[in-house]
């Protein structure tokens, strides 16, 4: 019972550091074989080593989710090795520049929406067949409170997270009749990450929780299961 995810496969995006890395490590500790993806190979290798040292198993897949055909290539490579994807954690995101709405740069907004919305949509489309073949697939999206509660200067990022949540919720609603795919949204709250440090440069990192707490909770949800449409904000 200490390996509830044994014989399952999980994919975590944005897994080179922070919440993504912590989630991958926690999923592997529960027995899942974890495919970790992000842009930086060296950082992914470091996460993979932590997993190996703890007796887990992982595969690294360095790529930029915004590059043409990158997601299709990823799905093809994973599909050649496994028939089923049991857990998909959509964590990769970019903050962009915090700015008043009239000052938002259209080109940067497009980049934010590409990674935060378009890439998850493409991932869901590419891995939908593998998720459908799972006995009980879990799709977990990592969001932000600004996706539900608008905040000054966070318009671009908040808009991307609002769209992201709608996308995952719609997919869950579409899959409800199958009874085998459940979607959840997790708002990690204030967490010690590089993105948080960029957004709040004067904040003492020790004053907010470590990403390991969030990763453990996401892995627990993947192991225990949840009702379709589940939402949770992780408190401090």
Long-range contacts (C-beta under 8 A, 24 or more apart in sequence): 2-30, 3-30, 3-31, 4-30, 4-31, 4-223, 4-224, 5-30, 5-31, 5-32, 5-86, 5-87, 5-219, 5-222, 5-223, 6-31, 6-32, 7-31, 8-32, 8-33, 8-86, 8-87, 9-33, 9-34, 9-35, 9-78, 9-82, 9-84, 9-85, 9-86, 9-87, 10-34, 10-35, 10-85, 10-86, 10-87, 10-88, 10-89, 10-222, 11-35, 11-37, 11-78, 11-85, 11-87, 11-88, 11-89, 11-127, 12-36, 12-37, 12-89, 12-91, 13-37, 13-38, 13-65, 13-89, 13-90, 13-91, 13-92, 13-119, 13-123, 14-38, 14-91, 14-92, 14-93, 15-44, 15-47, 15-91, 16-40, 16-43, 16-44, 16-46, 16-47, 17-43, 17-47, 17-193, 17-194, 18-191, 18-193, 18-194, 18-195, 18-211, 19-91, 19-142, 19-188, 19-191, 19-193, 19-211, 19-214, 19-215, 19-218, 20-89, 20-91, 20-92, 21-47, 21-211, 21-215, 22-210, 22-211, 22-212, 22-214, 22-215, 22-216, 23-89, 23-91, 23-214, 23-215, 23-218, 23-219, 24-51, 24-58, 24-215, 25-50, 25-51, 25-54, 25-56, 25-212, 25-215, 26-212, 26-215, 26-216, 26-218, 26-219, 26-220, 27-87, 27-89, 27-218, 27-219, 27-222, 28-54, 28-56, 28-57, 28-58, 29-54, 29-56, 29-219, 30-219, 30-222, 30-223, 31-56, 32-56, 32-86, 32-87, 32-222, 33-57, 33-58, 33-59, 34-58, 34-59, 35-59, 35-60, 35-61, 35-78, 36-60, 36-61, 37-61, 37-62, 37-63, 37-65, 37-74, 37-92, 38-62, 38-92, 39-63, 39-64, 65-92, 65-115, 65-119, 65-122, 65-123, 66-111, 66-114, 66-115, 66-118, 66-119, 71-119, 71-122, 71-123, 71-126, 72-122, 72-126, 74-126, 75-126, 75-127, 75-130, 78-127, 78-130, 79-129, 79-130, 82-130, 83-130, 83-133, 84-130, 84-133, 84-134, 85-127, 85-130, 85-131, 85-134, 85-137, 86-134, 86-135, 86-136, 86-137, 86-138, 86-222, 87-137, 87-138, 87-139, 87-140, 87-222, 88-123, 88-124, 88-127, 88-131, 88-137, 88-138, 88-139, 88-140, 89-140, 89-142, 89-218, 89-222, 90-120, 90-123, 90-139, 90-140, 90-141, 90-142, 90-164, 90-168, 91-142, 92-119, 93-142, 93-160, 93-161, 93-164, 93-195, 95-157, 95-195, 95-198, 95-199, 96-156, 96-157, 97-156, 98-153, 98-154, 98-157, 98-199, 99-153, 99-155, 99-156, 100-152, 100-153, 100-155, 101-155, 104-155, 104-156, 108-156, 109-156, 112-156, 112-157, 112-160, 113-159, 113-160, 113-163, 116-157, 116-160, 116-161, 116-163, 116-164, 117-160, 117-163, 117-164, 117-167, 120-164, 120-167, 120-168, 121-167, 124-167, 124-168, 124-171, 131-181, 132-178, 132-180, 132-181, 134-180, 134-181, 135-180, 136-180, 136-182, 136-225, 137-180, 137-181, 137-182, 138-181, 138-182, 138-184, 138-221, 138-222, 138-225, 138-226, 139-168, 139-171, 139-172, 139-181, 139-182, 139-183, 139-184, 140-183, 140-184, 140-185, 140-186, 140-218, 140-221, 140-222, 141-165, 141-168, 141-183, 141-184, 141-185, 141-186, 142-186, 142-187, 142-188, 142-214, 142-218, 143-185, 143-186, 143-187, 144-187, 145-187, 145-189, 145-233, 169-229, 172-228, 172-229, 173-228, 173-229, 175-228, 176-228, 181-228, 182-225, 182-226, 182-227, 182-228, 182-230, 183-228, 183-229, 183-230, 184-221, 184-226, 184-229, 184-230, 184-231, 184-232, 185-230, 185-231, 185-232, 186-214, 186-217, 186-218, 186-221, 186-231, 186-232, 186-233, 186-234, 187-231, 187-232, 187-233, 187-234, 188-214, 188-234, 189-233, 189-234, 189-235, 189-236, 190-236, 191-234, 208-236, 209-234, 209-236
